Amino acid sequence: MSRRPDIVLLVLDTQRRDRLSCYGYSRPTSPCLDELAAEATLFRRVFATAQWTIPSHASMFTGLYPSEHATNQSSAALPSGIPTLAERLREGGYMTAAFCNNPLVGVVNNGLRRGFESFLNYSGLLTSRPNQAGVRPGLISRYRQWFKGRLAATLNRIQNSFARSEFMLEFAFTPLMVPIWQTALSFKGNTPKSLSDAARLLIERRGVEPNQPIFAFINLMGVHTPYHPDRRMLERFAPDVIRDREAARYVRRFNGDVFGWLAPFSGIDERYHHVLSDVYDAEVATQDAHLGVFLRRMRESGALDRTLLLVCADHGDHLGEKGLVGHTVSVYNELIHVPLMVRDPDGDFPRGAVVDHPVSLRRVFHTLLSAARLASGIERDRSLAQSPAADPDGGTVFSEAEPLQNVLGIMLRRQPDLARARRFDQPRRAVINGSHKLIQTGEDQVELYDLDADLRETVDLAAMLPERVEELQARLSAFVRRADATAPLIRRAEGVDDPTVQRRLRELGYLE
């Protein structure tokens, strides 16, 4: 058997698909990713399972929809009975390392760190930088790391309380706390440092056993709020912020409004809608330049040609479209239609190929297990390397957006009429099949869009195509019933010997 490839899962947190030039954007925001896309298989119709970080990452790490893994609130933790991608790869002989800039993945104790031998966290009150595997520090260094580890654990518990407590979260929105969010919390981490550390591990392989493959998970927060792009990219993509004092002041106010990042109906002053959009583009270009340095190091060292590299986003962001801001509620395409590309040294993903078939982002799990030769037969069938004709999902994809309970409580106190009028307290689900996408809010509100003709979802066809609405609602209802029935079984799967449970999971495709 030939050597298994190194695997890199690179998640561009909050990266909108429609702001990358390799997906047809008119501005040259992503030349480095464009170059990579030309060497990769590009997927045009990938849909995230959820609209925000925690449930979307949990789906990539487990292959399950949010209603199955039940990790869809900031207070939730991934059930211990569900094995993660990192756990499976580590048990299969991979050295597993994470280079994470999002505190919701790297700081909050929600189970997403399970299975990583080394987890380097670049965000939070104190960054956690453990040794990579096999490196033995000196006595003084070990004491310093022990002390820093204890301090980091204490601070992590404090930061956990902000994620889980409505009172603490509201306290975070006060003027006293805003400077901490902006500076001391290092909310966006350190993109160039995390990419440099990941490249060093993949190239130098210090502490890695001979012939042992590496799994590296990298999460970048470059395009997430607050916006602080490189000045050169501001000059190129958002010159008004440099020339116009009012525009610059507006961006500073937006960056300082932490509540506005989470409140989806805060609205954007129409005079500055284009400014916010341009600054986002500048952030995309800034992050792309950092990615270019990483990819160049990997190419020149030869490491890229022994690595399966999967690049995707966990979700996007609203920048004023449909009167929405951020990504706390919505299953519109601005949030769930995400980029994904795979560069593969083994040829399972042809270079320059384009896939237009609708697929779920949860299949990252099956794809990477298959690349590592650790997938079961059913898991291999769900790999993105399979042809559309063999798609076990039949081209039907789902996405779920549960109201964030801690944010909802604050919204109902601060903007009760707006929150209820826009149904912020209702769950949203989407089903995509063929060219159509149906969105159901609560039990009674539906929207229908033709994604071939209307990718921005501007014309609701629900009243014109009632039979199609009925068909897609039936698919959605069947999905909800299936998820409700299987979720408890999935969470009990680890260590369960009950033959009835095992048989049921096998019938549903979760066991081989």
Buried (B, 14 or more C-beta within 10 A) or exposed (E): EEEBBBBBBBBBBBBBBBBBBBBEBEBEBBBBBBBBBEBBBBBBBBBBBBBBBBBBBBBBBBBBBBBBBBBBBBBBBBBEBBBBBBBBBBEBBBBBBBBBBBBBBBBBBBBBBBBBBBBBBBBBBBBBBBBBBEEEEEEEEEEEBEEBBEEBEEBBEEBBEBBBBBEBBBEBBEEEBBEEBBEEBBBBBBBBBBBBBBBEBBBEBEBBEEEBBBBBBBBBBBBBBBBBBBEEBBBBBBEBBEEEEEBBEBBEEBBBBBBBBBBBBBBBEEEBBBBBBBBBBBBBBBBBBBBBBBBBBBBEBEBBEBBBBBBBBBBBBBBBBEEBBBBBBBBBBBBBBBBBBBBBBEEBBEEEEEBEBBBBBBBBBBBBBBBBBBBBEBBBBBBBBBEEEEBEBEEBBBBBBBBBBBBBBBBBEEBEEBBEEBBBBBBBBBBBBEEBBBBBBEEEEBBBBBBEEBBEBEEEBBEEBEEBBEBBBEBBEEBBEBBEEBBEBBBBBEEBEEEEBBEBBEEBBBBE
